[in-house]
């Protein structure tokens, strides 16, 4: 029962995290551009909520000893990996983490650039 609740909770917090991090970039840049310090303050609040949600997700992952994407999928499907599969999936864990960090950074920068360009075009 506790695992079922954690599966649902993980989904909810993941949704909150994605919504607020995307809002922080998509809405935050125009707000900062037009409202200056007030816009920056709102952006920081949006991003802080997103980061808080991501911390909640990480705490649930830590409680269930989940690290890799394969383990996350198995957890959300209420399955478990056998020790051999778990060891195999954790072999390339550092590569997966590096790819996630680099990929999310690139996506965020591209999204921020697009929003900034659109904001400048609209305001000029």
C-alpha positions in Angstrom: 0.0 0.0 0.0 2.8 2.4 0.9 4.5 1.7 -2.4 1.2 2.4 -4.3 1.0 5.8 -2.5 4.6 6.6 -3.3 4.0 5.7 -7.0 1.1 8.1 -7.1 3.0 10.8 -5.1 6.0 10.5 -7.4 3.7 11.1 -10.4 2.1 14.2 -8.8 5.4 15.7 -7.7 7.0 15.0 -11.1 4.1 16.9 -12.8 4.4 19.8 -10.3 8.2 19.9 -11.0 7.8 20.0 -14.7 5.0 22.6 -14.8 6.8 25.1 -12.5 10.3 24.7 -14.1 8.8 25.2 -17.6 6.7 28.2 -16.3 9.9 29.6 -14.7 11.6 29.7 -18.1 8.6 30.4 -20.4 6.9 33.0 -18.2 9.9 34.1 -16.2 11.9 35.5 -19.0 9.2 37.8 -20.3 8.3 38.9 -16.8 11.9 39.7 -16.0 12.2 41.5 -19.3 9.1 43.6 -18.7 8.9 44.0 -14.9 12.6 44.0 -14.1 13.2 43.1 -10.4 9.5 42.1 -9.8 9.6 39.8 -12.7 12.8 38.3 -11.5 11.3 37.7 -8.1 8.3 35.9 -9.6 10.6 33.8 -11.7 12.7 32.8 -8.7 9.5 31.7 -6.8 8.4 29.6 -9.8 11.8 28.0 -10.1 12.0 27.4 -6.4 8.6 25.6 -6.4 9.9 23.4 -9.2 13.1 22.6 -7.4 11.2 21.8 -4.2 9.1 19.3 -6.1 12.2 17.8 -7.6 13.7 17.3 -4.2 10.5 15.5 -3.1 10.8 13.1 -6.1 14.5 12.5 -5.2 13.6 11.7 -1.6 11.0 9.1 -2.8 13.6 7.6 -5.2 16.1 7.4 -2.3 13.6 5.7 0.0 13.0 3.0 -2.6 16.7 2.8 -3.7 15.8 3.8 -7.3 18.6 5.3 -9.4 18.3 4.4 -13.1 15.6 5.1 -15.6 14.9 1.4 -15.9 14.3 1.2 -12.1 12.0 4.2 -12.2 9.9 2.6 -15.0 9.8 -0.7 -13.1 8.8 1.1 -9.9 5.9 3.1 -11.6 4.6 -0.2 -13.1 4.7 -1.8 -9.6 7.4 -4.3 -10.7 10.8 -5.0 -9.4 14.1 -5.8 -11.2 15.9 -8.9 -10.2 19.4 -8.4 -8.8 21.1 -9.2 -12.1 19.0 -6.7 -14.0 19.5 -4.1 -11.3 23.3 -4.5 -11.4 23.3 -4.3 -15.2 21.1 -1.1 -15.2 23.4 0.6 -12.6 26.6 -0.1 -14.6 26.0 2.9 -16.8 24.4 5.0 -14.1 26.9 7.8 -14.3 26.5 8.1 -18.1 22.7 8.3 -17.7 23.1 11.0 -15.1 25.5 13.0 -17.2 23.3 12.7 -20.2 20.3 13.9 -18.2 22.2 17.0 -16.8 23.6 18.0 -20.2 20.4 17.3 -22.1 18.2 19.2 -19.6 20.7 22.1 -19.7 20.7 22.3 -23.5 16.9 22.1 -23.6 16.5 24.8 -21.0 19.0 27.1 -22.8 17.3 26.7 -26.2 13.9 27.2 -24.7 15.1 30.3 -22.8 16.7 31.7 -26.0 13.5 31.1 -28.0 11.3 32.8 -25.3 13.8 35.7 -25.1 13.7 36.3 -28.9 9.9 36.1 -29.0 9.7 38.5 -26.0 12.0 41.0 -27.7 10.1 40.8 -31.0 6.8 41.3 -29.3 8.0 44.3 -27.2 9.7 46.1 -30.1 
